[in-house]
């Protein structure tokens, strides 16, 4: 992954093309993704295609993570290379991935379709006009992840016909086998951590929901986490502790709200957990103001 990112950024500098990833994505076709592209293109709806893309991304590209989220108005798909020590090396990959996805959506929704918003991790470039011209939507820089936000009506668009539906289960099984055959590389644990972080406090975090997010059956996920010396329970506990240390600061939210954000059903459970991790209650931590983000 690092070699690929270094090459991509180096090519952009050599050819003096700051938006090389965006230029390359104009030639993108779903077939470039192999079985994953077929699965994406034959899903029952756009949101379903994104869900499968997120679940099986690890079978095609190591070191990257994708997550789907949805509220009452918008559907979002986020993409991030989560390997460490890659600062300054992810811009072209993000431009290509987000841009290629928009190109694919325009094949389905029409050449003039545009998303609701586009988010990028990197800071704004000197000239953002080419990006505005391509995406035709508000663009926000310096965000926590790279993200496409689209209207729920667009996300629910159905396009699978009877012929393409025949291929869907075969591609799904093939990608499941690819993930199974690869064992449990370290990046899969990081994908589980990212999936837990995205869902904690917003939806149930179970073997079923996380397994679906990373493309593994519940028992398979449980077994592979055990082989790696961890478990979903341990990952949830660690993520709660990390999040608690961010939230327990001066001016913190009420304890009930804190419990909700940490995925607890009761405030007392959140207080016990925080005290076990830090040796202090949320109120004491806020007064001390001694926790680091």
Secondary structure, DSSP 8 states (H G I E B T S, - for coil): -HHHHHHHHHHHHHTT-TTHHHHHHTT--GGGGTHHHHHHHTSSBHHHHHHHHHHHGGGT-TTEEEEEEE-SSEEEEEEEE--SS-TTS-HHHHHHHHHHHHHHHHHHH-TT---SEEE-SS---S--HHHHHHH-SEEE-S-SSEEEEEEHHHHT-B---HHHHHHHHHHHHHHHHHHHHT---HHHHHHHHHHHHHHTTTS---HHHHHHHHT--HHHHHHHHHHTT--HHHHHHHHHHHHHHHHSSTT---HHHHHHHTT-SSHHHHHHHHHHHHSS-HHHHHHHT----
